Amino acid sequence: MEQIVNLILACWHIFRESAFYMLLGFLMAGILYVFIKPATIFNYLGRGRIRPVLLAALFGLPLPLCSCGVIPAAAGLRRQGANKGATLSFLISTPESGVDSIAVTYALMDPVMTIFRPIAALFTAVIAGVAENLFGKDSISPPLKTQPIGCSCGQGSSGGQISASPFAPAEGNGLWKKALRGLKHAYIELMGDIGHWFVLGVIMAGIITYAVPNHFFESFSENKLVAMLVMLIVGIPMYVCATASTPIAAALIMKGLDPGAALIFLLAGPATNAATLSMVSGFLGKRTLFIYLSAIGLCSLLMGFSVDLVYSLLNIRASAMAGETVEILPASVEIASSVILALLLTYTMGTHLFKKKVAAACDCS
């Protein structure tokens, strides 16, 4: 019984830490939906193999969103016409970097790591996005034109369909109307699409967090290659945001961990977690998930060895300040965000399930 309680607490901790950033990510998706036309997103992020990938990576690089918060924003871009490569690039560059995490890196580490971190994030995002557009399927997807409502039995004058996609902003003036459309799109329609993947991912992340010992990394700090592989393998499914991962990496460097292994943790940890993996697999496909993980793994190792080489050529040692993970948000904000997100997920997932049952019960023959 105690183990079950501890597992539930681990899942709650993950949910509580990510709730505010998930709500922020959905809000950003709503803003993009209202103020940026799908045709514009398609023109810049939907056409081509390389340019949209680079633009998406640069767009996401400074945004302060974690690996969970970036999910709804990326899903919104994809729904509005961004190709899979651009979506994948945005999914990687955004959580791996950010103005907040860069500032914390400078505060707790040295200038070399501060400069190298966003460069490594940009490189990884571009490689993953280009690989998806070259080797993936259905990499170019125009904005959705029509969307079924309930079932398409021909009932009603519209035949069960609307003429405009719910992911394309409807015509209308007024800031208040635009705000309502954006909120409905973000917290009802989009959350209904990806909410169940997020919940599944939180449960998986909680299990991993509960099962992996707190000092697991430290026992592998003596062997450089082994330390890098361990940081990669264990860091991929764990939930840790870019800002919160920085003091952890700084503490590990102070214990003797090579900067290359620490950089891998800073890249793989924030870019992936069980929730993100679940979303990528369900929303973009298993082939894209394979490309996503392969690119992050190979690029992280390459960047890890590269930063070690830079320190060696400069003949300097990686330095870090002693620091523990600081509470970025007040507990009251985290709890309030968790309650709001839980209520929204319950509503949207319940509505989504009800619509599926109605559609299944509708005899379209």
HELIX and SHEET records of a PDB file:
HELIX    1   1 GLU A    2  PHE A   35  1                                  34    
HELIX    2   2 PRO A   38  LEU A   45  1                                   8    
HELIX    3   3 ARG A   51  GLY A   60  1                                  10    
HELIX    4   4 VAL A   70  ARG A   79  1                                  10    
HELIX    5   5 LYS A   84  GLU A   96  1                                  13    
HELIX    6   6 VAL A   99  LEU A  108  1                                  10    
HELIX    7   7 PRO A  111  PHE A  135  1                                  25    
HELIX    8   8 LEU A  175  LYS A  184  1                                  10    
HELIX    9   9 HIS A  185  LEU A  190  3                                   6    
HELIX   10  10 MET A  191  ALA A  211  1                                  21    
HELIX   11  11 PHE A  217  PHE A  220  5                                   4    
HELIX   12  12 LYS A  224  GLY A  235  1                                  12    
HELIX   13  13 ALA A  242  MET A  254  1                                  13    
HELIX   14  14 PRO A  259  ALA A  271  1                                  13    
HELIX   15  15 ALA A  274  MET A  279  1                                   6    
HELIX   16  16 VAL A  280  LEU A  284  3                                   5    
HELIX   17  17 LYS A  286  LEU A  314  1                                  29    
HELIX   18  18 ALA A  331  ALA A  361  1                                  31    
SHEET    1   A 2 GLN A 147  PRO A 148  0                                        
SHEET    2   A 2 GLN A 161  ILE A 162 -1                                        
END                                                                             
